[in-house]
């Protein structure tokens, strides 16, 4: 299959460039359905995360990316056909435009923020959530970036609440925190040429959650889980 | 090219093969006899190191057989990977990004390309002169002045150690010594003496090591390991005089100098690791750490060996 070939080639290139190795901390590499959620600092994030997964499960793991960045040309072809990416609409047309001005190539799973919801936004969020749930299906896993946009520091920015709503719909799926180290040094925001700094992908134990976890505590736990992997 | 092989190189290959076999058998026996948990862990690490030695020797000797260009490409790759470990470990900032790109993808390949075409005058000045001036200039163009001198110094030091100093090892291949067909034997001599010194410092240290030689910088190095390693490797180097352009006494003196410089390199690079609170530069070579952990002694010995040989024996 040409698709697997191209995907394998890109994965090998990403691993070679970034020297990325996976560390699995209390988290077996092979398992059932999962949502991998990670800090987001570089365009290389999902490719590298995906490339260090065991080869057998890669075709079942789908990254979630923003439609406005990945919707055309080669990018779209790569995203949709090679990586099976789930492209979702950002939270609001206007907001997306604002984001685009601020950061022309931001991508990632931009999720809803009900506190700031504007009329007409609701259906968009529902739509995005439907896309995610469809993509998850009964055998796939997802890669999401709960910050929604790329940050610049070692610590992730605040998480959006979309990850919580995803869990509410699918509490049976394991939520696995991932910390991506040094990818902001390989290809920082706003740069075009990569530098071969060695990066590291650390997978932590799946979140342990109460059945009635509220939004604030869920997002807090998820955020802490990613940050705690920084020091390992 | 097999035709390049003279009988001296065959003897060296046979000697290395024998040494690796003896080490592997010793490692196997130790694995059977180790009792305590601590001893088991040490033997496990020892065996990982021996397996890595098989692979490293294989790669090194194979590229040597491909002629000078094979070795130049191999060392270019080693420099690239060493620079990468170094740059990953030190603090670089966002404003260093483009300068780092130049360091990895322009300056490093250029240094080895100059060797490839044997342009000696540019080879010795590229990094100490041109890169030395270019790096701060490129950093200035970013318009970020915070920590400026630190950042420029760190990047340049990395290039000096991982690219400039290491490139002196394959540079031995372009030396022309009257009446001596070197066929990579000088490079072999350097690598054998320096690496055996590291190996025997480790072996003597494990067997007899008690008194720490630099507890703050490198807690595993002992006086017993230091003296035993230097003496053993110097003796072996002296006994290999027939593969060099040196007399017996000269070979002995050169070996002593190489082992001492190798030790100095290991100690200096340890200081960087302690400063950044890590044990190793990387994890690329099983049991050894990173490329830079294996090359630290070559960094210090190769340039001096090259220039001494060139000064006293070339022409």
HADDOCK unambig.tbl for C-alpha pairs under 7 A between the chains (distance, minus, plus):
assign (segid A and resid 195 and name CA) (segid B and resid 100 and name CA) 6.72 0.50 0.50
assign (segid A and resid 195 and name CA) (segid B and resid 101 and name CA) 5.55 0.50 0.50
assign (segid A and resid 196 and name CA) (segid B and resid 84 and name CA) 6.46 0.50 0.50
assign (segid A and resid 197 and name CA) (segid B and resid 84 and name CA) 5.79 0.50 0.50
assign (segid A and resid 197 and name CA) (segid B and resid 87 and name CA) 6.74 0.50 0.50
assign (segid A and resid 197 and name CA) (segid B and resid 88 and name CA) 5.25 0.50 0.50
assign (segid A and resid 198 and name CA) (segid B and resid 84 and name CA) 6.90 0.50 0.50
assign (segid A and resid 198 and name CA) (segid B and resid 88 and name CA) 5.89 0.50 0.50
